[in-house]
Amino acid sequence: MTFSDRLSRFGDEVFASLDQQRLALESEGNTLYNLSIGTPDFIPAESIRKALAEAAMDPMNWRYALRDTPELLTAVCEYYLHRFGVSISPDMICSCYGSQEGIGHIGMVLCNEGDTVLLPSPCYPVFMAGAKMAGAEPRYYPMTKENGFLPKLEDIPADIADKAKYMLVSLPSNPMGSVGTPEFYNALISFARAHDLLIIHDNAYSDILYDGEQGNSFLSYPGARDVGVEFFSLSKSFNLTGARISFLIGRPDVVAAFRKLRSQIDFGMFLPLQKAAIAALSQPRSAVIEQCRQYEERRNTLCDGLTDIGWPVPRNKGSMFVWAPLPSGYSSSMDFCMKLMKEAHVICTPGASFGPLGEGYVRFALVLPPHELKNAICSIATSGILKGDHHE
Ligand SMILES: Cc1ncc(COP(=O)(O)O)c(C=O)c1O
């Protein structure tokens, strides 16, 4: 069987060897601290689960939904207004099965084969996959420590920006945990205008910012709605990760084109999930704020705890990830992750899996409570992995 050329654009699973080692350690009865996957351990509010369960009991809700219900669209509009002060209309909204799916497909809406797109490096993997799916040519803009892990717009060559169909920007960022500033977003909008470029803003962590910072919508900045769209996910704010609910929001022409592509392959979001989304969007904000506080406590525990045992890890500003430079003496993030798992029973993600600029780092997901993070830190300290005699 010969498979498509499209399929050959995707590499092999980089995590296979990490996974094998994890399974072997688990089968020997070891307790592992798994900080590799960004799926929250927090649970959805009872009101959300109830809304889903009750709607699922109604047999009429098992038909094809075919569209986003007016009730759901109203709930999204009201949420954007109250949460972000952004007034949107139903023609500016289209649901999708998670931002992952939406970003995976949007390249096909916007690009022809060979078109240029601008992506961050390091990069959340579906950004690359979406470009490849569309046959687009990714050009990467660096997000380096020297610039606070933010895009440096003035360093993007003008001819590449002129050619690019879209620029994907995702802040708070995964894996680096950096956070956008109003100055950055205003400059981004001017940049998009100057180069006739569509901005796709991925706002997966709009409710996970620390040190008193408030998350925002890209669309809240003047002029943003003329140059961009935003993916708004319910996965992390409301812990609906497995339910796969997200929305593309913004410029009506782009949203209509996205809806057109999706309608070729999809019959609409399961109606009980639409009810769950409405319940999530209508719940009081206090639960989301409290959850962010708990993420912050985890961040402090992990970053400060690792620093205290001789592995200096700066505090990230947002997202549910800590981006840790490799301890001194190590240079391969994959080798270090294998060793950390084997010797300290702590699992994290090699920075190299986010692209070449991710090498030299590992990513920890803040998916365990502080007392377990402390145990993980103790395990790292006692393993001796940070000591000179264990180095590569
Ligand atoms: C930056 C970023 N975008 C998108 C996603 C996927 O979100 P969703 O669950 O809505 O598909 C993630 C998940 O970790 C993410 O980190």
The ligand as an SDF file (V2000), in Angstrom:
LIG
                    3D

 16 16  0  0  0  0  0  0  0  0999 V2000
   -1.0670   26.3320   22.9330 C   0  0  0  0  0  0  0  0  0  0  0  0
   -2.1080   25.2680   22.8280 C   0  0  0  0  0  0  0  0  0  0  0  0
   -3.0220   25.3750   21.8600 N   0  0  0  0  0  0  0  0  0  0  0  0
   -3.9920   24.4490   21.7190 C   0  0  0  0  0  0  0  0  0  0  0  0
   -4.0640   23.3610   22.5610 C   0  0  0  0  0  0  0  0  0  0  0  0
   -5.1500   22.3450   22.3370 C   0  0  0  0  0  0  0  0  0  0  0  0
   -6.3100   22.7720   22.9700 O   0  0  0  0  0  0  0  0  0  0  0  0
   -7.6810   22.0170   22.7630 P   0  0  0  0  0  0  0  0  0  0  0  0
   -7.8510   21.0940   23.9370 O   0  0  0  0  0  0  0  0  0  0  0  0
   -8.7070   23.1030   22.6980 O   0  0  0  0  0  0  0  0  0  0  0  0
   -7.5930   21.2460   21.4870 O   0  0  0  0  0  0  0  0  0  0  0  0
   -3.1380   23.2080   23.5930 C   0  0  0  0  0  0  0  0  0  0  0  0
   -3.1920   22.0490   24.4900 C   0  0  0  0  0  0  0  0  0  0  0  0
   -2.3460   21.7750   25.2890 O   0  0  0  0  0  0  0  0  0  0  0  0
   -2.1310   24.1920   23.7110 C   0  0  0  0  0  0  0  0  0  0  0  0
   -1.2090   24.1070   24.6670 O   0  0  0  0  0  0  0  0  0  0  0  0
  1  2  1  0
  2  3  1  0
  2 15  2  0
  3  4  2  0
  4  5  1  0
  5  6  1  0
  5 12  2  0
  6  7  1  0
  7  8  1  0
  8  9  2  0
  8 10  1  0
  8 11  1  0
 12 13  1  0
 12 15  1  0
 13 14  2  0
 15 16  1  0
M  END
$$$$
